[in-house]
Amino acid sequence: MNNNNGREMKILVVAALIISIVAIGIGFAAFSETLTINGNASVQTSSWKVKFSHLGDATLTGTAAEVTKPTLSDTTIETYNVTFRTPGDSVSYKIKVSNTGSYNAKITTATIPVPTCTGKSGETTAEADAGKVCDKLTYTLVYDTDDTQSAGQAVQVGDTLNAGETRPMVLTLKYADFTDATLLPAADVSISNLGITLVYSQA
């Protein structure tokens, strides 16, 4: 009789545990919630493009003459050749640089060299002639007068070129004006090292 009572007690205890576990499960289920986030995204087409967009005709002063016109591509202006004959001669070219891409740009490198002069081979005055000419040369790249940000100022590192923007520049090589005949070269002098490099990077 006692054994039967013991078995009945164990069954009741097990049944009570099962009922309590089920009750706990139902309790936790009653406090659950599903949260959902939905959305869509896309990547639109973009581009990087900074280029030369215009090269004007030579503006000559004094007796300067254009021997060879420069050629223009998106990234290069080259092969121009001019001759100076008297003090005060100069040549200028109007240039436009455009940002036709999607990103703002700025100049991170601007290399504007000092011209190199070489006297005529075989002449005893070649070295002196080269010095006389180079002392009187100036080579500049500045923003044109109609530039809204830096009119007349030198092109330099940090200058910006925003997407869709065009900035006008002027490239000038000038032989200074003077009246002292002793400063004239005795023979022809060639001028080189006129290559300018501008590197635009994302701003």
C-alpha positions as CSV (number, residue, x, y, z in Angstrom):
1,M,0.0,0.0,0.0
2,N,2.8,2.3,0.9
3,N,4.6,1.4,-2.3
4,N,1.5,2.4,-4.4
5,N,1.4,5.7,-2.6
6,G,5.0,6.3,-3.4
7,R,4.5,5.6,-7.1
8,E,1.5,7.9,-7.2
9,M,3.5,10.7,-5.6
10,K,6.3,10.3,-8.1
11,I,3.8,10.4,-11.0
12,L,2.3,13.6,-9.6
13,V,5.7,15.2,-9.2
14,V,6.7,14.3,-12.8
15,A,3.4,15.6,-14.1
16,A,3.8,18.8,-12.1
17,L,7.3,19.3,-13.6
18,I,6.0,18.8,-17.2
19,I,3.2,21.2,-16.6
20,S,5.5,23.8,-15.2
21,I,8.0,23.5,-18.1
22,V,5.1,23.8,-20.6
23,A,3.8,26.8,-18.7
24,I,7.3,28.4,-18.7
25,G,7.6,27.8,-22.5
26,I,4.2,29.4,-23.1
27,G,5.2,32.3,-20.9
28,F,8.4,33.0,-22.9
29,A,6.5,32.7,-26.2
30,A,4.0,35.3,-25.0
31,F,6.9,37.9,-24.8
32,S,8.6,37.2,-28.1
33,E,8.6,39.5,-31.1
34,T,10.1,39.4,-34.6
35,L,11.6,42.6,-35.9
36,T,12.4,42.9,-39.6
37,I,14.4,45.5,-41.6
38,N,14.0,45.6,-45.4
39,G,15.5,48.0,-47.9
40,N,17.1,48.4,-51.3
41,A,20.4,50.0,-52.5
42,S,22.1,50.7,-55.7
43,V,25.4,52.1,-57.0
44,Q,25.0,54.7,-59.7
45,T,27.5,55.2,-62.5
46,S,30.2,57.7,-61.7
47,S,33.4,58.8,-63.4
48,W,36.8,60.5,-62.9
49,K,37.8,62.9,-65.6
50,V,39.9,66.1,-65.5
51,K,41.2,67.3,-68.8
52,F,42.4,70.2,-71.0
53,S,39.2,71.4,-72.7
54,H,40.5,74.4,-74.6
55,L,43.7,75.8,-76.1
56,G,43.7,79.3,-77.6
57,D,45.9,80.7,-80.3
58,A,49.2,82.2,-79.4
59,T,49.2,85.8,-78.2
60,L,52.6,87.3,-79.3
61,T,54.2,90.6,-78.3
62,G,57.1,92.4,-79.9
63,T,58.9,90.4,-82.6
64,A,58.0,87.0,-81.1
65,A,57.0,84.4,-83.7
66,E,55.3,81.1,-83.4
67,V,57.3,78.5,-85.3
68,T,55.1,75.5,-84.4
69,K,51.6,75.5,-83.0
70,P,51.0,73.4,-79.9
71,T,48.9,70.3,-80.1
72,L,46.1,69.5,-77.7
73,S,44.8,66.3,-76.2
74,D,42.8,65.6,-73.1
75,T,45.9,65.4,-70.9
76,T,48.7,67.0,-72.9
77,I,49.7,70.2,-74.6
78,E,52.9,69.8,-76.5
79,T,55.3,70.6,-79.3
80,Y,54.9,74.4,-79.3
81,N,57.9,76.3,-80.6
82,V,58.5,80.0,-80.5
83,T,61.3,82.4,-81.4
84,F,62.2,85.6,-79.6
85,R,64.3,88.2,-81.3
86,T,64.3,91.3,-79.1
87,P,63.9,92.2,-75.4
88,G,60.2,92.4,-74.4
89,D,59.1,89.5,-76.6
90,S,56.6,87.1,-75.2
91,V,54.1,84.4,-76.0
92,S,51.0,83.4,-74.1
93,Y,48.4,80.7,-74.6
94,K,45.0,80.6,-73.0
95,I,44.1,77.2,-71.6
96,K,41.0,75.8,-69.9
97,V,41.0,72.8,-67.6
98,S,37.7,71.1,-67.0
99,N,36.4,68.5,-64.5
100,T,33.8,66.5,-66.4
101,G,33.7,63.7,-63.9
102,S,31.6,63.1,-60.8
103,Y,34.1,63.9,-58.1
104,N,35.6,67.2,-56.9
105,A,39.3,67.5,-57.6
106,K,42.3,69.5,-56.3
107,I,45.9,69.9,-57.4
108,T,48.2,67.8,-55.4
109,T,51.3,68.3,-57.5
110,A,52.3,71.4,-59.5
111,T,55.6,71.4,-61.2
112,I,56.4,74.6,-63.1
113,P,60.2,74.5,-63.9
114,V,62.8,77.2,-64.4
115,P,63.7,77.3,-68.1
116,T,67.1,76.0,-69.2
117,C,69.2,77.9,-71.7
118,T,71.9,76.5,-73.9
119,G,74.2,78.7,-76.0
120,K,75.1,77.9,-79.6
121,S,77.5,74.9,-79.9
122,G,81.0,75.9,-80.8
123,E,80.7,79.5,-79.8
124,T,83.1,80.8,-77.2
125,T,80.4,82.9,-75.7
126,A,77.9,80.0,-75.5
127,E,77.9,79.8,-71.7
128,A,77.7,83.6,-71.2
129,D,75.0,83.9,-73.8
130,A,72.9,81.2,-72.0
131,G,73.2,83.0,-68.7
132,K,72.2,86.4,-70.2
133,V,69.1,85.0,-71.7
134,C,67.9,82.8,-68.8
135,D,68.4,85.8,-66.4
136,K,65.8,87.6,-68.4
137,L,63.2,84.9,-68.8
138,T,60.0,84.3,-66.8
139,Y,57.8,81.3,-67.2
140,T,54.4,81.4,-65.5
141,L,51.0,79.6,-65.4
142,V,48.3,81.7,-63.8
143,Y,44.6,81.8,-63.7
144,D,43.0,84.0,-66.3
145,T,41.3,87.3,-65.4
146,D,37.9,85.8,-65.8
147,D,38.5,83.1,-63.2
148,T,36.1,83.7,-60.4
149,Q,38.3,82.3,-57.7
150,S,41.9,83.3,-58.3
151,A,42.2,85.7,-61.2
152,G,45.8,86.5,-61.9
153,Q,47.2,84.2,-59.2
154,A,49.7,81.4,-59.9
155,V,48.3,77.9,-60.3
156,Q,49.4,75.9,-57.2
157,V,49.0,72.9,-55.0
158,G,45.6,72.9,-53.2
159,D,43.7,74.7,-55.9
160,T,40.3,73.1,-56.4
161,L,38.4,72.0,-59.5
162,N,34.9,70.9,-58.5
163,A,32.8,68.4,-60.6
164,G,31.4,70.2,-63.6
165,E,33.7,73.2,-63.2
166,T,36.1,74.7,-65.7
167,R,39.0,77.0,-64.8
168,P,40.8,79.3,-67.3
169,M,44.6,79.6,-67.2
170,V,47.2,81.5,-69.1
171,L,50.7,80.1,-69.9
172,T,53.3,82.8,-70.6
173,L,57.0,82.8,-71.6
174,K,58.4,86.3,-71.5
175,Y,61.8,87.7,-72.4
176,A,62.2,90.8,-70.2
177,D,62.4,94.3,-71.8
178,F,65.7,96.0,-71.3
179,T,67.9,98.6,-73.1
180,D,71.4,97.6,-72.1
181,A,72.9,96.1,-75.3
182,T,75.7,94.4,-73.3
183,L,73.0,92.0,-72.0
184,L,72.2,90.7,-75.4
185,P,73.5,87.3,-76.4
186,A,76.2,87.2,-79.1
187,A,74.7,84.1,-80.7
188,D,71.5,82.1,-80.7
189,V,70.4,80.5,-77.5
190,S,67.9,77.6,-77.2
191,I,65.4,77.4,-74.4
192,S,64.3,74.1,-72.9
193,N,62.8,72.6,-69.7
194,L,59.4,74.1,-70.3
195,G,57.4,71.0,-69.3
196,I,54.7,71.7,-66.7
197,T,53.0,68.9,-64.7
198,L,49.7,69.3,-62.9
199,V,48.4,66.3,-60.9
200,Y,44.7,66.5,-59.9
201,S,43.5,64.1,-57.2
202,Q,40.1,63.6,-55.6
203,A,39.4,66.4,-53.2
